[in-house]
Amino acid sequence: MAVATAPKPAQKLKLKPLGSRVVVKALEREEITKSGIVLPDTAKEKPQEGKVLAVGPGDRHPDTGERIPVELKEGDRILFQKYAGTEFKLDDEELLILSEKDVLAQVEN
């Protein structure tokens, strides 16, 4: 008899980026080409697409001191510059902190 188990709840990210920075999980590219050739790790390009996991509060306006909100929100899929940001590992997960300026576009469904 099979027992149904509840799915694991999404774990809250333990980081809150500062200013206009965002925490991103890079989405891996296909490892097999359309013709069926398997690409080794050394031949793969660095991913440029990711999912936003956390968003900072935004930078302050230099004259008024008011916050300028970040245009992105958690869950957005984005395209970012190839060598932008700082890579780090948190709980065995490879993440990236980017400035909002390094984000090129938002991917719409």
N, C-alpha and C positions, 0 to 999 in steps of 0.2 A: 504494500500500500504506500503510495507516494504522499509525502507531506508537503504542503505548500508553505513556503517561507516568505515573509514580507521582504520586499526589496530594501536594501540599505538606504537610510536617509542620506541626502546629500550633505557632505561635511562642510561646515562653514569655514571659509578661508581664514587663516590666522594672521593675515596681513591687512593693513589699511595703508594704501599708497598715499604719499603726500603730494600736495600741489596738483598739477595737471598730469600726473602719472597714472598708468593703468597696469594691472597685473594680467598677463596673457598666458594662456596655455597654447603653445604652437601646435597646429594640426599637421600631422605627418603626411607627406606626399605618398603617392602610390609607389610600391616597391617593384612592381612589374609593369613594363611598358605595354602599350597596346598590342604589340606584336608578340608578347609573352616572354620577353627577356627579363630575367630577374636582375635588378640592380644591386651591386654590393654597396655597403655603407659608404665607402670612399667615393663612389660615383654619384651619390645623391646630392642634390642641391639643398642648401639650408632652407627650411620652410619659411614662407612669407605670409602664411595665413594662420589666424589663430582665433581663439575664443576669449573674450574679456571675462575675467574672474572677479576682479575688484577694480573700483574706480576711486581716485582721490577726489577731494572736495573742489579742486580747481585753484588756479593762481589768483592772486589779488591784483586788482587794477592799480597801477603805479600812482595815480593821482588821488583816486577816491578811497582806495583800500577795500573796496567791495569785492567779493568773490566773483570770479568769472567761471561759471559752471562748465564742467567737461561735457562735451557733446555725446560721449559714449555712455552706455549703461552695461551692467552685468548681463552676460549672455549674448552680446553682440558678436557677430563674426566680422573680422577685420582683415585687411591687407596692410602689411607694414614693411618698412624698408628692410632690405636684406640683412644688413649688419648692424641694425639699430638695437638699442637697449642693452640691458645687463642680464645675463643668464644666471640662474641660481637653482639650487635644489632645495625643496621643502617637503619633508615627509616622503622621500623617494620619488618625488614628482618634479620633472624639469619644467621650470617656469621662466618667465621673462618679464622684466619691468621696463616699460616704454614710456617715453614722454608723448603726450598727445600730438606733438608736432611730428613724431616719427610715424604716425598712423596715416596711411595714404588714402584709404577708402573703407567704407562700411559695406559688407556684402549683404545684399537684400535677398530674401527668399522668393 
